[in-house]
Amino acid sequence: MGDDESIQASVYTRWHQLAAPFSIITSAGCFLFVILSRGPIILAGVLALVALVVPPLIAFKAFPTHNRIKVMSDGLQFSRRAPIAFAEIVGWGTDDFLKLTRPGYPTLLVSPLDLPGRDRLLREFKTAFDDWQHRYPGQRAPIKTHFYGTVRARIIGVLICILGAGTSIMALNMHSTSIELALVGGFGALFGLWMVSRRKRQVTTN
């Protein structure tokens, strides 16, 4: 695969994506458990830090994400994983990345390293995918999905916001006030509000 024809991108699975919220929840849980058990604040901080760092470290180091991608007439080629044929795809989306759903495999999230690469990947994918569907009209059309702007995204955003705000309030009202945990909760609440306010994005092929 020639570098001049390929697109530099990171390819994630749902396991990579879930590592971040899992680490935040685990970190907050470890911190609260030690504090509520009247353990030393230093131990609580160390355990919270370890729980915050280890899950993403395992996910991203054990399963490298960097790939070079090329859009072909019948699918996508990757430098570090097996190619994906358009015929395998049953669902796709273009919120912040190219999401590809295939039966029996983890959902892939393809995120180019820069904005021009993202625009190029989505444009070339949409064009090649449409051409492929015109050549094979008998194939079942994959479903295009959206996350941001849907009821599910707003519900998740509200839940994250409530959890973050609750964590901040609890951290500020504990006997040993934890500014760090309050900040984590505050950022979580802001992220939840951001999810609630997001809208669907459209892909252009011009």
C-alpha positions in Angstrom: 0.0 0.0 0.0 1.6 3.3 -1.1 1.9 6.0 1.5 0.8 8.7 -1.1 -2.5 6.8 -1.7 -3.3 5.8 1.9 -4.9 7.7 4.7 -3.3 7.7 8.1 -5.8 6.8 10.8 -6.4 5.1 14.1 -8.8 2.2 14.1 -10.6 1.5 17.3 -13.0 -1.1 18.5 -15.7 -0.8 21.1 -13.2 -2.2 23.6 -10.9 0.8 23.1 -13.9 3.1 23.3 -15.2 1.6 26.6 -11.8 1.7 28.2 -12.1 5.5 29.0 -15.5 5.5 30.8 -14.6 2.2 32.5 -11.4 3.7 33.9 -13.2 6.9 35.1 -15.9 4.9 36.9 -13.4 2.5 38.4 -11.1 5.3 39.5 -14.0 7.2 41.2 -15.2 3.9 42.8 -11.7 3.1 44.2 -11.3 6.6 45.6 -14.8 6.7 47.2 -14.3 3.2 48.6 -11.1 4.1 50.4 -12.4 7.4 51.6 -15.7 6.0 52.9 -13.7 3.2 54.6 -11.7 6.0 56.4 -8.5 4.9 54.6 -5.6 7.3 54.0 -6.2 9.9 51.3 -2.8 9.1 49.7 -3.8 5.5 49.2 -7.1 6.6 47.7 -5.3 8.9 45.3 -2.8 6.2 44.2 -5.5 3.6 43.6 -7.6 6.1 41.7 -4.7 7.0 39.5 -3.8 3.4 38.8 -7.5 2.6 38.0 -7.6 5.6 35.7 -4.4 4.8 33.7 -4.3 0.9 33.5 -7.5 0.1 31.4 -6.7 2.5 28.5 -3.0 1.5 28.7 -3.9 -2.2 28.3 -6.5 -1.5 25.5 -4.2 0.7 23.4 -0.9 -1.0 24.0 -2.1 -4.6 23.7 -4.2 -3.7 20.6 -2.4 -1.1 18.5 -4.6 1.3 16.6 -2.5 3.0 14.0 -3.2 2.0 10.4 -2.9 3.2 6.8 -6.1 2.9 5.0 -7.0 2.8 1.3 -10.5 3.0 -0.1 -11.0 0.4 -2.9 -13.9 -0.2 -5.3 -15.1 -3.1 -3.2 -14.1 -2.2 0.3 -11.3 -0.9 2.6 -7.7 -2.1 2.9 -5.8 -1.7 6.2 -2.1 -1.9 6.8 -2.4 -3.7 10.1 -5.6 -5.7 9.9 -7.7 -7.7 7.4 -9.5 -5.9 4.6 -13.2 -5.2 4.9 -15.5 -5.8 1.9 -18.5 -3.6 1.4 -20.6 -6.8 1.2 -19.7 -7.5 4.9 -21.0 -4.2 6.2 -24.5 -4.2 7.7 -24.4 -0.7 9.2 -22.2 2.4 9.1 -22.1 5.9 10.5 -20.1 9.1 10.2 -20.5 11.1 13.5 -16.9 11.8 14.6 -15.4 8.9 12.7 -16.3 6.2 10.2 -18.2 3.5 12.1 -18.4 0.1 10.4 -20.7 -2.7 11.8 -20.3 -6.3 10.7 -22.0 -9.4 12.0 -19.8 -11.5 14.3 -17.1 -8.8 14.6 -16.5 -5.9 17.0 -17.7 -2.6 15.6 -14.8 -0.7 14.0 -14.3 3.1 14.6 -11.9 4.6 12.0 -10.6 8.0 12.9 -8.1 9.8 10.6 -5.3 11.6 12.3 -6.3 15.1 10.9 -9.3 16.9 9.6 -8.3 16.8 5.9 -7.8 13.0 6.2 -11.2 12.7 7.8 -12.9 14.6 5.1 -11.1 12.6 2.4 -11.8 9.2 4.0 -15.6 10.0 4.4 -15.8 11.4 0.9 -14.0 8.5 -0.8 -15.9 5.9 1.3 -19.3 7.4 0.5 -18.5 7.7 -3.2 -17.1 4.1 -3.5 -19.9 2.7 -1.3 -22.6 4.3 -3.5 -20.9 3.1 -6.7 -20.7 -0.4 -5.2 -24.4 -0.4 -4.3 -25.3 0.7 -7.9 -23.2 -2.2 -9.3 -24.9 -4.7 -7.0 -28.5 -3.5 -6.5 -29.5 -7.0 -5.3 -27.4 -6.7 -2.1 -29.1 -5.7 1.1 -28.5 -2.0 1.7 -26.5 -1.4 5.0 -28.2 0.8 7.5 -26.7 4.3 8.0 -26.8 5.1 11.7 -26.4 8.2 13.8 -25.5 8.5 17.5 -25.4 12.3 18.2 -28.8 13.9 18.0 -30.6 10.7 18.8 -32.7 10.0 21.9 -30.2 7.4 23.0 -27.3 9.9 22.9 -29.3 12.5 24.8 -30.3 9.9 27.5 -26.7 8.8 27.9 -25.6 12.4 28.0 -28.1 13.3 30.8 -27.1 10.2 32.8 -23.4 11.2 32.5 -24.2 14.7 33.5 -26.1 13.6 36.6 -23.3 11.2 37.5 -20.7 13.9 37.1 -22.6 16.5 39.0 -23.4 14.0 41.8 -19.7 13.0 42.0 -18.6 16.7 42.3 -21.2 17.5 45.0 -20.2 14.4 47.0 -16.5 15.2 46.6 -17.0 18.7 47.9 -19.2 17.7 50.8 -17.0 14.9 52.1 -15.1 15.2 55.4 -11.9 15.4 53.5 -12.8 17.6 50.5 -11.3 16.2 47.2 -10.9 19.0 44.6 -9.4 16.5 42.1 -12.5 14.2 42.2 -14.8 17.3 42.0 -13.0 18.4 38.9 -13.3 14.9 37.3 -17.0 15.0 38.1 -17.3 18.5 36.7 -15.6 17.5 33.4 -17.9 14.5 33.2 -20.9 16.8 33.6 -19.7 19.1 30.9 -19.1 16.1 28.6 -22.7 15.0 29.3 -24.0 18.4 28.3 -21.9 18.3 25.2 -23.4 15.0 24.2 -26.9 16.3 24.8 -26.3 19.4 22.6 -24.6 17.5 19.6 -26.5 17.3 16.3 -26.2 14.9 13.3 -23.4 15.6 10.8 -23.9 15.2 7.1 -21.3 13.9 4.7 -20.8 15.6 1.4 -19.3 13.9 -1.6 -18.2 17.0 -3.5 
